[in-house]
Amino acid sequence: MGSMCAQVAVEARKIGGPKDKDKLKEAKDECYLKGFNDGVMSIEGECNGKKVEDAKVIIKKMMIASGDAVPYYEPESEVVSRTGESAICALCD
């Protein structure tokens, strides 16, 4: 899909505007998946030329080690307790 991934995905699906929500979500999901699985970093530095999925791990470790980031966890979907109530989750150190 190249560097114009979004444009290619939109044109392939003949998306006419923001009202095509289902097609837009499909296009976004495809771009993110292809970018992560098949993409190659093209920035200067330690990760130049590495696959995105490999570079992500390296950059994460570098940012945590330098104090520029902290590990962060977030549920992928709504969390519901055994009683059926919506829950708010937090990882507390």
HURAVEN-V25675 format. One record per residue. N is the residue number from 1. RES is the residue in three letters. SS is DSSP state (@ for helix, = for strand, . for the rest). PHI is phi in whole degrees, 0 to 359 (999 if undefined). Layout:
# HURAVEN-V25675
{{N:RES:SS:PHI} {N:RES:SS:PHI}}
This chain:
# HURAVEN-V25675
{{1:MET:.:999} {2:GLY:@:74} {3:SER:@:284} {4:MET:@:250} {5:CYS:@:306} {6:ALA:@:298} {7:GLN:@:297} {8:VAL:@:299} {9:ALA:@:295} {10:VAL:@:292} {11:GLU:@:294} {12:ALA:@:296} {13:ARG:@:264} {14:LYS:.:53} {15:ILE:.:283} {16:GLY:.:266} {17:GLY:.:170} {18:PRO:.:293} {19:LYS:.:282} {20:ASP:.:277} {21:LYS:@:300} {22:ASP:@:295} {23:LYS:@:293} {24:LEU:@:295} {25:LYS:@:296} {26:GLU:@:299} {27:ALA:@:296} {28:LYS:@:298} {29:ASP:@:300} {30:GLU:@:296} {31:CYS:@:297} {32:TYR:@:297} {33:LEU:@:295} {34:LYS:@:294} {35:GLY:@:297} {36:PHE:@:287} {37:ASN:@:280} {38:ASP:@:246} {39:GLY:.:289} {40:VAL:=:234} {41:MET:.:293} {42:SER:.:231} {43:ILE:.:247} {44:GLU:.:293} {45:GLY:.:123} {46:GLU:.:299} {47:CYS:.:260} {48:ASN:.:303} {49:GLY:.:87} {50:LYS:.:273} {51:LYS:=:297} {52:VAL:@:303} {53:GLU:@:297} {54:ASP:@:280} {55:ALA:@:295} {56:LYS:@:303} {57:VAL:@:295} {58:ILE:@:296} {59:ILE:@:295} {60:LYS:@:301} {61:LYS:@:298} {62:MET:@:297} {63:MET:@:291} {64:ILE:@:292} {65:ALA:@:297} {66:SER:@:276} {67:GLY:.:84} {68:ASP:.:277} {69:ALA:.:209} {70:VAL:.:230} {71:PRO:.:299} {72:TYR:.:222} {73:TYR:.:236} {74:GLU:.:218} {75:PRO:.:300} {76:GLU:.:278} {77:SER:.:210} {78:GLU:.:301} {79:VAL:=:258} {80:VAL:=:236} {81:SER:.:286} {82:ARG:.:297} {83:THR:.:274} {84:GLY:.:93} {85:GLU:.:275} {86:SER:=:294} {87:ALA:=:234} {88:ILE:.:252} {89:CYS:.:247} {90:ALA:.:214} {91:LEU:.:264} {92:CYS:.:254} {93:ASP:.:268}}
